[in-house]
Amino acid sequence: MAASEENSALFPIFILTIMAIPLVPYTMVKLTGALSKKQRTIHCQCLECDRSGKYKRSLFKKISNFSTWSNLTLVLLWVVMIFLIYYTKNMSREAQVFDPFSILGLEPGVTDSEIKKAYRRLSIQYHPDKNPDPEANKYFVEFISKAYQALTDPVSRENFEKYGHPDGRQGFQMGIALPQFLLDIDGASGGILLLWIVGVCILLPLVIAVIYLSRSSKYTGNYVMHQTLSAYYYLMKPSLAPSKVMEVFTKAAEYMEIPVRRTDDEPLQKLFMSVRSELNLDLKNMKQEQAKFWKQHPAIVKTELLIQAQLTRESGVLSPALQGDFRRVLELAPRLLEELLKMAVIPRTAQGHGWLRPAVGVVELSQCIVQAVPLSARKSSGVSSEGISPFLQLPHFSDAVVKKIARKKVKSFQDLQEMRLEDRSELLTQVAGLSATDVEDIEKVLEMMPSLTVDITCETEGEEGIQEGDIVTLQAWVTLKRPNGLIGALPHAPYFPFHKEENYWILLADSVSNNVWFSQKVSFMDEGGAITAASKAISESMEGSGAGVKETNDAVREAIEKVKGGSRLVMGKLQAPAEGTYNLTCLCLCDTWIGCDKKQALKVKVLKRTRAGTRGMVSDEGAIAEEGMEEEDEIEEEDYDDDYESEYSEDEDEKKDMDEKRGSKKANGSVKQKKESSSEESGSEEE
């Protein structure tokens, strides 16, 4: 009986151990993530961002952020852990070593008469004839009697002195850390024990494995559903206009899972009337267009209307039920837009190139969602050829303010940025009619806006010039500067309810053929990771070129200083195309700020591979061309503006696509004719 009780007492220790194995590491991971998030508190200080409340650290905000299911479960498990620790500690105190002197209340070395007196005194208190309490009887039999026997009986005393127990040497015992009712295998308890073993040892791991496998088969590593990626891949088109990107974006499977309630019909109808001018509906056939819009899948209709509510800043009129769906849509948007961009630049052509036009459209949609600016604001107008969207991301700016400052020949966002502080303040206060506090907010946002520079080179390692078929190494240093001196920061986005980090995309593209040769995402938030990546890339590049240890260390040290100064290294490899001169554009696109994108012209000459394996090519003048890549100085940046600017007129987009296709076909035909004629001439010469 005593052994079974000792076994049952081990059960809390068993449960405590099983809980501590996963709970302690998981808690450490959660605390590490919380500390890393607290370090990223560099955000805009304007009044609009302050009123948004997402950067406040009030007690209610902390409690609401903490009150998630995972955190509450974690706290509950720790409460159970603390209770088990307290219970186990008290239980260990009760399990004392058998000491007959302490049980009888005596000191070692006492006489037999004193032992008998103590035994009689305790017998009067605990003997069953004197005390009917069962616990007293149990204590008398198991402790007092054995203690008296251990001190009076010669054999028992000898055993106690040798082995610490009156019964002699105690054998090795093993306990089972299960409660007492499960150890009784007679009757129904045996079935309970069997069910417990089957449930814990077989069914529970099986259920966990099934849940994990079902979720892992449903989602990718970026927590995007496989069904979403398939839809994005097949719906992506090379001529997809930026105004049509929304139609592909809303087809995500995650948005299909958002519930559609009957009570949402009336609020969505009101929202439709508020945002229908942004839905690209034909005003001449409004009834037919409206009916066609509502015939779509209800989840798609709801998602697009909620996104338009963000773009037009109409989220305040949503019902409480729609507010939850609205936040869910925006929470998923950055992740889905990133995957949609990857689907645009994924290799599609025989040369392994992606598509530029839809990629630019995805980035522009991301900018508008984060800054809550309508897509129609990107259309060129009489005020500015680039649209008024860059102005609308500034606090206190509206269409009226933009029109007022345009009268003073401030028609582009760059004109406003390049003005002196005093002149800009005078313009905004006297012409636009803004207060001094409003101007101060605008200046805070302008100080947060990044300015980018790109230094890019393309070359074949260890060789002079680029020949067709070579593996070309692309190296670009992207440098970010802000007027306030920060490098990594959270953007000004008061209407976006979540923290959104700035991400930049480097695209090396041929805007004429709509091909993206190279793409990579860049972040300025993780300086340590950028230093590690740059050091590794530079050291491998230097070792591959045969540089010495000192030269490699100097290059790595220089790269580290660049990273600390606000630069990020982008390196990649691509295969050189066929012989020719390619006028490329290097685009650095930001997914959060409007008007901060950087583009740079780049001319790449690909030489013909010679029969003898030399690295030269005879040019038209008979000279050997040695350089394969050079910066294009003759072409100004204005020539590339038209290639990058997005258009929101579907008819104009289709015409441009048709013209580009026809022009490319004609060019390919002329090139083929020239090649055939040149081959015929060479054949006649050889004859």
C-alpha positions as CSV (number, residue, x, y, z in Angstrom):
1,M,0.0,0.0,0.0
2,A,2.8,2.4,0.9
3,A,4.6,1.6,-2.3
4,S,1.5,2.4,-4.4
5,E,1.1,5.7,-2.6
6,E,4.7,6.6,-3.3
7,N,4.2,5.7,-7.0
8,S,1.1,7.9,-7.1
9,A,3.0,10.7,-5.5
10,L,5.4,10.7,-8.4
11,F,2.7,11.6,-10.9
12,P,2.9,15.4,-10.3
13,I,6.6,15.2,-11.0
14,F,6.0,13.3,-14.2
15,I,3.4,15.9,-15.4
16,L,5.8,18.7,-14.4
17,T,8.6,17.2,-16.5
18,I,6.4,16.6,-19.5
19,M,5.1,20.2,-19.4
20,A,8.5,21.8,-18.9
21,I,10.2,20.1,-21.9
22,P,8.3,22.1,-24.6
23,L,7.1,25.1,-22.4
24,V,10.5,26.5,-21.3
25,P,12.0,26.7,-24.9
26,Y,8.8,28.1,-26.3
27,T,8.7,30.8,-23.6
28,M,12.3,31.7,-24.4
29,V,11.5,32.0,-28.1
30,K,8.5,34.3,-27.3
31,L,10.5,36.5,-25.0
32,T,13.3,36.8,-27.6
33,G,10.8,37.8,-30.2
34,A,9.2,40.4,-27.9
35,L,12.6,41.9,-27.1
36,S,13.5,42.1,-30.8
37,K,10.2,43.8,-31.6
38,K,10.7,46.4,-28.8
39,Q,14.0,47.4,-30.5
40,R,12.1,48.3,-33.7
41,T,10.4,51.4,-32.3
42,I,11.7,53.9,-34.9
43,H,8.6,55.3,-36.4
44,C,7.1,58.6,-37.7
45,Q,6.4,61.2,-35.0
46,C,3.7,63.2,-36.8
47,L,0.3,63.8,-35.1
48,E,-1.5,61.5,-37.6
49,C,0.7,58.5,-36.7
50,D,0.3,59.3,-33.1
51,R,-3.5,59.4,-33.3
52,S,-3.5,56.1,-35.2
53,G,-2.7,54.4,-31.8
54,K,-0.6,51.6,-33.3
55,Y,2.6,53.0,-31.7
56,K,1.2,53.8,-28.3
57,R,2.3,51.8,-25.3
58,S,-0.6,52.4,-23.0
59,L,-1.6,49.8,-20.5
60,F,-4.8,48.9,-22.4
61,K,-2.8,48.6,-25.6
62,K,-0.2,46.3,-23.9
63,I,-3.0,44.2,-22.5
64,S,-4.8,43.9,-25.8
65,N,-1.6,43.1,-27.7
66,F,-0.8,40.5,-25.0
67,S,-4.3,39.0,-24.9
68,T,-3.8,36.5,-27.7
69,W,-4.8,32.9,-27.5
70,S,-1.2,31.7,-27.6
71,N,-0.1,34.2,-24.8
72,L,-3.1,33.3,-22.6
73,T,-2.4,29.6,-23.0
74,L,1.2,30.2,-22.2
75,V,0.3,32.0,-19.0
76,L,-2.2,29.3,-18.0
77,L,0.4,26.6,-18.5
78,W,2.9,28.5,-16.3
79,V,0.3,28.8,-13.6
80,V,-0.1,25.1,-13.6
81,M,3.6,24.6,-13.6
82,I,4.0,26.9,-10.5
83,F,1.2,25.0,-8.7
84,L,2.9,21.6,-9.5
85,I,6.3,23.0,-8.3
86,Y,4.7,24.1,-5.0
87,Y,2.9,20.9,-4.6
88,T,6.0,18.8,-5.3
89,K,8.0,20.9,-2.8
90,N,5.6,20.3,0.0
91,M,5.3,16.6,-0.9
92,S,9.0,16.2,-0.6
93,R,9.0,17.8,2.8
94,E,6.4,15.2,4.0
95,A,8.5,12.3,2.7
96,Q,11.0,12.3,5.5
97,V,13.7,9.8,6.3
98,F,12.8,7.2,9.0
99,D,14.3,8.5,12.3
100,P,13.1,6.7,15.4
101,F,14.6,9.2,17.8
102,S,12.7,12.1,16.2
103,I,9.5,10.1,16.0
104,L,9.6,9.4,19.7
105,G,10.9,12.9,20.5
106,L,14.2,11.7,22.0
107,E,17.9,12.5,21.6
108,P,20.4,9.9,20.5
109,G,22.1,8.1,23.4
110,V,19.1,7.9,25.8
111,T,18.5,5.0,28.1
112,D,15.9,2.2,27.7
113,S,13.7,3.6,30.5
114,E,13.5,6.9,28.7
115,I,12.5,5.2,25.5
116,K,9.8,3.3,27.3
117,K,8.4,6.5,28.9
118,A,8.3,8.2,25.5
119,Y,6.5,5.2,24.0
120,R,3.9,5.1,26.8
121,R,3.3,8.9,26.4
122,L,2.7,8.6,22.7
123,S,0.6,5.4,23.1
124,I,-1.8,7.3,25.3
125,Q,-2.2,9.9,22.5
126,Y,-2.2,7.7,19.4
127,H,-3.1,4.1,20.5
128,P,-6.4,2.8,18.8
129,D,-7.9,2.1,22.2
130,K,-7.3,5.7,23.3
131,N,-7.8,7.6,19.9
132,P,-10.5,6.3,17.5
133,D,-9.1,8.5,14.6
134,P,-8.0,6.2,11.7
135,E,-5.1,8.6,10.9
136,A,-3.9,8.3,14.5
137,N,-4.1,4.5,14.3
138,K,-2.1,4.6,11.0
139,Y,0.6,6.8,12.5
140,F,0.9,4.6,15.6
141,V,1.3,1.4,13.7
142,E,3.6,2.6,10.9
143,F,5.8,5.1,12.8
144,I,5.6,4.9,16.7
145,S,5.6,1.1,16.9
146,K,8.4,0.7,14.4
147,A,10.4,3.4,16.1
148,Y,10.0,1.7,19.5
149,Q,10.9,-1.6,18.0
150,A,13.9,-0.2,16.3
151,L,15.3,1.1,19.6
152,T,14.4,-1.8,21.9
153,D,14.7,-4.9,19.9
154,P,18.4,-5.9,19.5
155,V,18.0,-7.2,15.9
156,S,15.9,-4.2,14.7
157,R,18.3,-1.8,16.3
158,E,21.3,-3.4,14.7
159,N,19.5,-3.3,11.3
160,F,18.7,0.4,11.8
161,E,22.3,1.3,12.7
162,K,23.7,-0.6,9.7
163,Y,21.0,0.0,7.0
164,G,19.0,2.9,8.4
165,H,15.8,0.8,8.7
166,P,14.6,-1.6,11.4
167,D,13.6,-4.2,8.7
168,G,17.2,-4.4,7.4
169,R,18.5,-3.7,3.9
170,Q,15.8,-2.3,1.6
171,G,15.6,-3.5,-1.9
172,F,15.7,-1.3,-5.0
173,Q,12.2,-0.1,-5.9
174,M,10.9,1.5,-9.1
175,G,7.8,3.6,-9.2
176,I,5.3,4.4,-11.9
177,A,4.4,8.0,-12.1
178,L,0.7,7.4,-12.5
179,P,-2.2,8.2,-10.1
180,Q,-3.5,5.5,-7.8
181,F,-6.7,4.8,-9.6
182,L,-4.9,3.9,-12.8
183,L,-2.5,1.5,-10.9
184,D,-5.5,-0.6,-9.8
185,I,-5.9,-2.9,-12.8
186,D,-8.8,-4.8,-11.4
187,G,-12.2,-4.1,-12.9
188,A,-12.9,-0.9,-14.8
189,S,-9.6,0.7,-13.8
190,G,-7.7,-1.6,-16.1
191,G,-9.7,-0.4,-19.1
192,I,-9.1,3.2,-18.0
193,L,-5.3,2.5,-17.9
194,L,-5.4,1.0,-21.3
195,L,-7.3,3.9,-22.8
196,W,-5.0,6.4,-21.1
197,I,-1.9,4.6,-22.6
198,V,-3.5,4.4,-26.1
199,G,-4.7,8.0,-26.0
200,V,-1.4,9.6,-24.8
201,C,1.1,7.4,-26.5
202,I,-0.7,6.7,-29.8
203,L,-3.7,8.9,-30.5
204,L,-2.3,12.3,-29.3
205,P,1.0,12.1,-31.4
206,L,-1.1,10.9,-34.3
207,V,-3.5,13.8,-34.1
208,I,-0.6,16.3,-33.8
209,A,1.1,14.8,-36.8
210,V,-2.1,14.9,-38.9
211,I,-2.8,18.6,-38.0
212,Y,0.8,19.5,-38.8
213,L,0.9,17.7,-42.1
214,S,-2.5,19.1,-43.1
215,R,-1.3,22.7,-42.4
216,S,2.1,22.2,-44.0
217,S,0.6,20.8,-47.1
218,K,-1.8,23.7,-47.3
219,Y,0.7,26.5,-46.8
220,T,4.1,27.5,-48.1
221,G,7.1,28.6,-46.0
222,N,5.9,32.2,-46.3
223,Y,2.5,31.2,-44.8
224,V,0.7,31.6,-48.1
225,M,-1.6,28.9,-49.4
226,H,-0.5,26.7,-52.3
227,Q,-3.9,27.4,-53.9
228,T,-3.1,31.1,-53.8
229,L,0.2,30.7,-55.5
230,S,-1.4,28.5,-58.2
231,A,-4.1,31.1,-58.9
232,Y,-1.5,33.9,-59.0
233,Y,0.7,32.0,-61.4
234,Y,-2.0,31.3,-63.9
235,L,-3.7,34.7,-63.7
236,M,-0.5,36.6,-64.1
237,K,-0.1,38.0,-67.7
238,P,2.8,39.8,-69.3
239,S,0.6,42.7,-70.4
240,L,-1.3,43.0,-67.1
241,A,-2.0,46.7,-66.5
242,P,-1.5,48.1,-63.0
243,S,-5.2,48.9,-62.9
244,K,-5.9,45.2,-63.4
245,V,-3.5,43.9,-60.7
246,M,-6.3,44.3,-58.2
247,E,-8.4,41.7,-60.0
248,V,-5.7,39.1,-59.6
249,F,-4.8,40.1,-56.1
250,T,-8.3,39.6,-54.7
251,K,-8.3,36.0,-56.0
252,A,-6.2,34.7,-53.1
253,A,-7.5,31.6,-51.3
254,E,-7.0,33.3,-47.9
255,Y,-9.6,35.9,-48.9
256,M,-12.0,33.2,-50.0
257,E,-12.1,31.9,-46.4
258,I,-13.3,35.2,-45.0
259,P,-17.0,34.7,-44.0
260,V,-19.7,36.4,-46.0
261,R,-22.7,37.2,-43.8
262,R,-26.2,38.3,-44.9
263,T,-25.9,41.2,-42.5
264,D,-23.0,42.5,-44.6
265,D,-25.2,43.1,-47.7
266,E,-26.5,46.6,-46.7
267,P,-23.1,48.0,-45.5
268,L,-21.4,46.7,-48.6
269,Q,-24.0,48.3,-50.8
270,K,-23.3,51.6,-49.2
271,L,-19.6,51.1,-49.5
272,F,-20.0,50.3,-53.2
273,M,-21.7,53.6,-53.8
274,S,-18.9,55.4,-52.1
275,V,-16.0,53.7,-54.0
276,R,-17.6,52.8,-57.3
277,S,-15.6,55.5,-59.1
278,E,-12.5,53.6,-58.2
279,L,-13.7,50.2,-59.6
280,N,-12.9,50.9,-63.3
281,L,-16.6,50.5,-64.3
282,D,-17.8,51.8,-67.6
283,L,-20.0,54.9,-66.8
284,K,-21.9,54.5,-70.0
285,N,-23.1,51.0,-69.1
286,M,-23.3,51.5,-65.3
287,K,-26.2,49.1,-64.7
288,Q,-24.6,46.3,-66.7
289,E,-21.2,46.9,-65.1
290,Q,-22.7,47.0,-61.6
291,A,-24.6,43.8,-62.2
292,K,-21.4,42.1,-63.5
293,F,-19.5,43.3,-60.5
294,W,-22.0,41.8,-58.0
295,K,-22.2,38.5,-60.0
296,Q,-18.6,37.7,-58.9
297,H,-17.9,35.4,-56.0
298,P,-19.2,37.1,-52.8
299,A,-15.8,36.8,-51.1
300,I,-14.1,38.5,-54.0
301,V,-16.6,41.3,-54.0
302,K,-16.2,41.8,-50.3
303,T,-12.4,41.8,-50.4
304,E,-12.2,44.3,-53.2
305,L,-14.7,46.7,-51.5
306,L,-12.8,46.5,-48.3
307,I,-9.5,47.2,-50.0
308,Q,-11.1,50.1,-51.8
309,A,-12.3,51.3,-48.4
310,Q,-8.6,51.4,-47.4
311,L,-7.6,53.2,-50.5
312,T,-10.3,55.9,-50.2
313,R,-10.0,56.1,-46.4
314,E,-13.6,55.1,-46.0
315,S,-13.0,52.5,-43.3
316,G,-14.7,54.6,-40.6
317,V,-18.2,53.9,-42.0
318,L,-17.8,50.1,-41.8
319,S,-19.9,48.1,-39.4
320,P,-18.2,46.4,-36.4
321,A,-18.4,43.0,-38.1
322,L,-16.8,44.4,-41.3
323,Q,-14.1,46.1,-39.2
324,G,-12.8,42.7,-38.2
325,D,-12.8,41.5,-41.8
326,F,-11.2,44.8,-42.9
327,R,-8.3,44.3,-40.5
328,R,-7.9,40.7,-41.6
329,V,-7.7,41.7,-45.3
330,L,-5.0,44.3,-44.6
331,E,-3.1,42.0,-42.3
332,L,-2.7,39.5,-45.2
333,A,-2.1,42.1,-47.9
334,P,1.7,42.6,-47.5
335,R,2.4,38.9,-47.5
336,L,0.1,38.2,-50.5
337,L,1.5,41.2,-52.5
338,E,5.0,39.9,-52.0
339,E,4.1,36.5,-53.4
340,L,2.2,38.2,-56.3
341,L,5.3,40.1,-57.1
342,K,7.4,36.9,-57.1
343,M,4.9,35.4,-59.5
344,A,5.4,38.4,-61.8
345,V,9.2,38.2,-61.9
346,I,9.4,34.4,-61.9
347,P,11.2,33.1,-65.0
348,R,8.7,32.7,-67.8
349,T,10.6,33.1,-71.1
350,A,13.2,30.8,-72.7
351,Q,15.9,33.2,-71.4
352,G,14.7,32.9,-67.8
353,H,13.2,36.4,-67.7
354,G,10.1,37.6,-65.8
355,W,7.7,40.4,-66.6
356,L,8.2,44.0,-65.7
357,R,4.9,45.6,-66.2
358,P,2.8,43.5,-63.8
359,A,5.7,43.7,-61.2
360,V,5.6,47.5,-61.3
361,G,1.8,47.3,-60.9
362,V,2.0,45.1,-57.8
363,V,4.5,47.5,-56.1
364,E,2.3,50.4,-56.9
365,L,-0.7,48.7,-55.5
366,S,1.3,47.9,-52.3
367,Q,2.3,51.6,-52.0
368,C,-1.3,52.7,-52.3
369,I,-2.6,50.2,-49.8
370,V,0.0,51.2,-47.2
371,Q,-0.4,54.9,-47.7
372,A,-4.2,54.7,-48.3
373,V,-4.1,56.6,-51.6
374,P,-6.6,55.8,-54.4
375,L,-5.2,54.2,-57.6
376,S,-6.8,56.9,-59.6
377,A,-4.5,59.5,-58.0
378,R,-1.6,58.0,-60.0
379,K,-3.2,59.2,-63.3
380,S,-1.4,62.1,-64.9
381,S,-3.4,65.3,-64.5
382,G,-3.1,69.0,-65.4
383,V,-1.4,69.5,-62.0
384,S,1.3,66.9,-62.4
385,S,2.3,64.3,-65.0
386,E,3.1,61.8,-62.2
387,G,-0.3,62.3,-60.5
388,I,-1.0,63.6,-57.1
389,S,-0.5,60.3,-55.2
390,P,2.9,61.3,-53.7
391,F,1.3,64.5,-52.2
392,L,-1.6,62.6,-50.7
393,Q,0.7,60.5,-48.5
394,L,1.7,63.6,-46.6
395,P,-0.4,64.6,-43.7
396,H,-3.0,67.4,-44.1
397,F,-2.7,67.3,-47.9
398,S,-5.7,67.1,-50.2
399,D,-6.6,67.7,-53.8
400,A,-7.3,71.4,-53.0
401,V,-3.9,71.9,-51.4
402,V,-2.2,70.3,-54.4
403,K,-4.0,72.6,-56.8
404,K,-3.1,75.7,-54.7
405,I,0.6,75.0,-54.6
406,A,0.6,74.1,-58.3
407,R,-0.3,77.7,-59.0
408,K,3.2,78.5,-57.7
409,K,4.8,76.2,-60.2
410,V,5.2,73.4,-57.6
411,K,3.7,70.7,-59.8
412,S,5.9,67.6,-58.9
413,F,6.6,66.0,-55.6
414,Q,10.3,66.5,-56.3
415,D,9.8,70.2,-56.6
416,L,8.3,70.3,-53.1
417,Q,11.1,68.2,-51.6
418,E,13.9,70.3,-53.2
419,M,12.6,73.6,-51.8
420,R,14.3,75.3,-48.9
421,L,12.7,74.8,-45.5
422,E,11.8,78.5,-45.3
423,D,10.3,78.6,-48.7
424,R,8.3,75.5,-48.3
425,S,7.0,76.7,-45.0
426,E,5.9,80.0,-46.5
427,L,4.3,78.2,-49.4
428,L,2.3,75.8,-47.2
429,T,1.1,78.5,-44.8
430,Q,0.4,81.4,-47.0
431,V,-0.6,79.7,-50.2
432,A,-2.1,76.4,-49.1
433,G,-3.6,77.8,-45.9
434,L,-2.1,75.3,-43.5
435,S,-1.3,76.0,-39.9
436,A,2.2,76.0,-38.4
437,T,1.4,72.7,-36.6
438,D,0.4,71.1,-39.9
439,V,3.6,72.3,-41.6
440,E,5.6,70.8,-38.7
441,D,3.9,67.4,-39.3
442,I,4.6,67.6,-43.0
443,E,8.3,68.3,-42.3
444,K,8.5,65.3,-39.9
445,V,7.2,63.1,-42.7
446,L,9.5,64.6,-45.3
447,E,12.5,63.9,-43.0
448,M,11.4,60.3,-42.8
449,M,11.2,59.8,-46.6
450,P,14.2,57.8,-48.0
451,S,16.4,58.9,-50.9
452,L,18.0,56.1,-52.8
453,T,21.1,55.8,-55.0
454,V,22.2,52.7,-56.9
455,D,25.7,51.8,-58.1
456,I,25.4,48.7,-60.3
457,T,28.0,46.8,-62.4
458,C,27.7,43.7,-64.6
459,E,30.8,41.8,-65.6
460,T,32.2,38.3,-66.2
461,E,34.5,37.4,-63.4
462,G,38.1,36.9,-64.5
463,E,37.4,38.0,-68.1
464,E,37.3,41.2,-70.1
465,G,33.9,42.0,-71.6
466,I,30.8,39.9,-71.8
467,Q,30.3,37.3,-74.4
468,E,27.1,35.5,-75.2
469,G,26.5,32.6,-73.0
470,D,28.7,33.9,-70.2
471,I,27.7,33.8,-66.6
472,V,27.4,37.5,-65.7
473,T,27.9,38.6,-62.1
474,L,25.7,41.5,-61.1
475,Q,26.8,43.6,-58.2
476,A,24.8,46.6,-56.9
477,W,25.2,48.8,-53.9
478,V,21.9,50.4,-52.8
479,T,22.4,53.3,-50.5
480,L,19.6,54.8,-48.4
481,K,19.7,58.3,-46.9
482,R,17.1,60.2,-44.9
483,P,17.1,63.9,-43.8
484,N,16.8,62.8,-40.2
485,G,19.8,60.5,-40.4
486,L,18.0,57.2,-39.8
487,I,18.6,54.1,-41.9
488,G,16.1,51.5,-40.8
489,A,12.7,52.9,-39.8
490,L,9.0,52.3,-40.0
491,P,7.3,54.3,-42.7
492,H,4.7,57.0,-42.2
493,A,1.4,55.0,-42.6
494,P,-1.3,56.3,-40.2
495,Y,-4.1,54.6,-42.1
496,F,-2.5,51.1,-42.2
497,P,-3.4,49.5,-38.8
498,F,-0.3,47.2,-38.6
499,H,3.4,47.7,-38.4
500,K,4.8,47.6,-41.9
501,E,8.5,47.5,-42.6
502,E,10.0,49.1,-45.7
503,N,11.0,46.6,-48.3
504,Y,12.8,47.5,-51.6
505,W,12.9,45.5,-54.8
506,I,15.9,45.7,-57.2
507,L,14.8,44.9,-60.7
508,L,17.2,44.8,-63.7
509,A,14.8,45.0,-66.7
510,D,14.5,45.7,-70.3
511,S,11.5,48.0,-70.5
512,V,11.1,47.7,-74.2
513,S,10.7,43.9,-74.2
514,N,9.0,43.9,-70.8
515,N,11.5,41.4,-69.5
516,V,13.0,41.3,-65.9
517,W,16.5,39.9,-66.0
518,F,17.1,39.9,-62.3
519,S,15.1,40.7,-59.1
520,Q,15.9,40.7,-55.4
521,K,14.3,42.1,-52.2
522,V,16.4,44.4,-50.0
523,S,15.7,45.4,-46.4
524,F,17.4,48.1,-44.3
525,M,16.1,46.9,-40.9
526,D,18.6,44.1,-40.2
527,E,22.1,45.6,-40.2
528,G,23.7,42.5,-38.6
529,G,22.3,40.2,-41.3
530,A,23.4,42.6,-44.0
531,I,26.9,42.8,-42.7
532,T,27.2,39.0,-42.6
533,A,25.8,38.6,-46.1
534,A,28.0,41.3,-47.6
535,S,31.1,40.0,-45.9
536,K,30.5,36.5,-47.2
537,A,29.7,37.7,-50.7
538,I,32.7,39.9,-51.0
539,S,35.1,37.3,-49.6
540,E,33.9,34.7,-52.0
541,S,34.1,37.1,-54.9
542,M,37.7,38.1,-54.0
543,E,38.9,34.5,-53.4
544,G,37.4,33.5,-56.8
545,S,39.3,36.3,-58.5
546,G,42.6,35.1,-56.9
547,A,43.1,38.0,-54.5
548,G,45.3,37.7,-51.5
549,V,44.3,37.6,-47.9
550,K,45.1,41.2,-47.2
551,E,43.2,42.4,-50.3
552,T,40.2,40.3,-49.3
553,N,40.3,41.6,-45.7
554,D,40.5,45.2,-46.9
555,A,37.5,44.6,-49.3
556,V,35.5,43.0,-46.5
557,R,36.3,45.8,-44.1
558,E,35.2,48.4,-46.7
559,A,32.0,46.5,-47.4
560,I,31.2,46.5,-43.6
561,E,31.7,50.2,-43.4
562,K,29.4,50.7,-46.4
563,V,26.7,48.6,-44.7
564,K,27.0,50.6,-41.5
565,G,26.7,53.8,-43.5
566,G,23.3,52.8,-45.0
567,S,24.2,50.7,-48.0
568,R,23.1,47.1,-48.9
569,L,24.9,44.8,-51.2
570,V,22.9,43.0,-53.9
571,M,24.7,40.2,-55.8
572,G,23.4,37.8,-58.4
573,K,24.3,35.8,-61.5
574,L,22.6,35.7,-64.9
575,Q,23.4,34.2,-68.2
576,A,24.3,36.6,-71.0
577,P,21.9,36.7,-73.9
578,A,22.6,36.7,-77.6
579,E,25.0,39.2,-79.1
580,G,23.9,42.8,-79.1
581,T,23.6,46.0,-77.1
582,Y,20.9,46.1,-74.5
583,N,19.5,49.3,-73.0
584,L,18.5,48.2,-69.5
585,T,17.0,50.0,-66.6
586,C,17.8,49.2,-62.9
587,L,14.7,49.9,-60.8
588,C,14.8,50.2,-57.0
589,L,11.1,50.1,-56.0
590,C,9.8,50.7,-52.4
591,D,6.6,48.9,-51.4
592,T,5.6,51.5,-48.8
593,W,6.5,55.0,-50.0
594,I,5.1,56.7,-53.1
595,G,7.5,58.8,-55.2
596,C,10.7,57.4,-53.6
597,D,11.5,54.9,-56.4
598,K,14.9,55.1,-58.1
599,K,15.7,54.2,-61.7
600,Q,19.0,54.2,-63.5
601,A,19.9,53.6,-67.1
602,L,22.4,50.9,-67.9
603,K,23.8,49.8,-71.3
604,V,25.1,46.2,-71.6
605,K,27.1,45.1,-74.6
606,V,27.2,41.4,-75.3
607,L,29.9,40.3,-77.6
608,K,30.0,37.5,-80.1
609,R,31.8,34.4,-78.9
610,T,34.8,33.8,-81.2
611,R,35.8,30.4,-82.6
612,A,39.3,30.5,-81.1
613,G,37.9,31.3,-77.7
614,T,39.4,34.8,-77.6
615,R,37.5,37.4,-75.7
616,G,37.2,40.0,-78.5
617,M,34.8,40.9,-81.2
618,V,35.5,42.7,-84.5
619,S,33.3,45.8,-84.5
620,D,31.9,47.6,-87.6
621,E,35.0,49.8,-87.6
622,G,37.3,46.8,-87.4
623,A,38.4,47.5,-83.8
624,I,38.3,44.9,-81.0
625,A,35.6,45.8,-78.4
626,E,37.0,45.0,-75.0
627,E,34.4,46.4,-72.6
628,G,31.2,44.5,-72.2
629,M,29.3,46.8,-69.9
630,E,29.4,50.6,-69.6
631,E,27.2,53.2,-68.0
632,E,25.1,55.0,-70.6
633,D,26.0,58.6,-70.5
634,E,24.3,59.7,-73.8
635,I,20.8,58.7,-72.7
636,E,19.2,61.0,-70.1
637,E,16.9,59.7,-67.4
638,E,13.9,61.4,-68.9
639,D,14.0,58.9,-71.8
640,Y,13.2,56.1,-69.3
641,D,10.4,57.8,-67.5
642,D,7.8,56.7,-70.1
643,D,9.0,53.1,-69.8
644,Y,8.4,53.0,-66.1
645,E,5.3,55.2,-65.6
646,S,2.1,53.2,-65.1
647,E,-1.0,53.8,-67.1
648,Y,-4.5,53.3,-65.9
649,S,-6.4,53.5,-69.1
650,E,-7.0,50.0,-70.4
651,D,-7.4,51.0,-74.0
652,E,-4.1,52.8,-74.0
653,D,-2.4,49.9,-72.4
654,E,-3.7,47.4,-75.0
655,K,-2.6,49.7,-77.8
656,K,0.8,50.0,-76.3
657,D,1.1,46.3,-75.9
658,M,0.0,45.7,-79.6
659,D,2.5,48.3,-80.8
660,E,5.3,46.8,-78.8
661,K,4.5,43.3,-80.0
662,R,4.4,44.4,-83.7
663,G,7.6,46.4,-83.3
664,S,9.4,43.4,-81.7
665,K,8.2,41.1,-84.4
666,K,9.4,43.5,-87.1
667,A,12.8,43.8,-85.3
668,N,13.1,40.1,-85.0
669,G,12.3,39.6,-88.7
670,S,14.9,42.2,-89.7
671,V,17.5,40.6,-87.4
672,K,16.8,37.2,-88.9
673,Q,17.1,38.6,-92.5
674,K,20.4,40.3,-91.6
675,K,21.8,37.1,-90.1
676,E,20.7,35.0,-93.1
677,S,22.3,37.5,-95.5
678,S,25.5,37.6,-93.5
679,S,25.7,33.8,-93.4
680,E,25.2,33.7,-97.1
681,E,27.9,36.2,-97.7
682,S,30.3,34.4,-95.4
683,G,29.5,31.1,-97.2
684,S,30.2,32.7,-100.6
685,E,33.5,34.1,-99.4
686,E,34.6,30.7,-98.1
687,E,33.8,29.1,-101.5
